Amino acid sequence: MNIFVYGTLRDEALRIAVSGIAGDVTPARLDGYSVQPAVGDVAPMITQVPGCAAQGLLWRNLSADQIARLTLFEDAYDYTLTSVPVTLTDGTTHPAQVWLPPAQLQAAQGEWSLADWQENYGAVTAQAARAVFAQDPLPAPADLRWQWPMFLKRAWAQAQAAVTDRPNALRYAAQAGDVAVSDRAAPVGRFFKMQGFDVSHRRFDGGHQGPLPREVLVGIDAAIVLPYDPVRGRVVLVEQMRMGPLERGDPNPWMLEPVAGMIDAFETPEQAALRETQEEAGLDVTLRHVTSFYPSPGNATDYFYCYIGLCDLPDVNRYAGGLESEQEDLRLHVLPLDDALALVQSGEIAAGPCVTLIYWLALNRDALRLEFAPADA
């Protein structure tokens, strides 16, 4: 089968990630169509526009397995395979198939640029696609539709980890070849993923050990914000039922925490922190970065960006928050910092990031009170 591709699949790395091969591709155009940005997506759409010509590639001689992989990738968003004639640069016309978008997808203003997409989104999208096709069995199209944003978030977290520059003043400075990972199993899980593999690594005595069988929970980077009124000395705590304590067997899985949420693909931690604070607590805050850390580096990839959210807090004791569209059932408590400290000391607050941020405030509240004191005070 021959396929005409006009958008992100013009990128060789993504073609390999999705189909398993770069393929036999030739520049081609589809007359009577235009490639345009799609509303709410970094990928484009194609629409019928008389007098226009969509530029792309004719991808020839695809096998049944490659078509099945491409179909999964496209069917997740209800794209429909349609027969069209495409024209090569030598003027010859050839029959092909093209995936056309669903009728409800809307075009945005402006032009879509493959070069811009490759620079800003291409590597992460290809990594997410590789993760999709590492599944065994592969997900159904309907499952991939809701799972795809999670694949992108995990790929985005990996991209951010690769450029994180932490000092090595005390710890060992890793060198190329110090760690080798092999025999990766197919990841397990629908929302989060459990990844199994073997690892060999350098020992402190200069030797090596392994391969050792290991597993980690592949989570998603998160932004965490503790709203704080530095003038009134109040914080906001979010109460919700949590799956970790539930599965551990805790008789009361309702936890007191800061505002927290996953960082979307292509979103900065600061953007996620501001978005989540507005969604969960209805607050506009000024962020003060406290720390970033791995909460459980022995068995999970989770990485937390922790902030104090400086704000004026409502003169209430309790209110509801969260988004119904995300099935959030949240109760928010406004209380003095000293009361929050007492909850840490009693053990009622048992979420690590919350403990960290409350203790940070205890150390820094006097400085913050002076910084934000009214001018006439």
Disulfide bonds with the S-S distance in Angstrom:
none
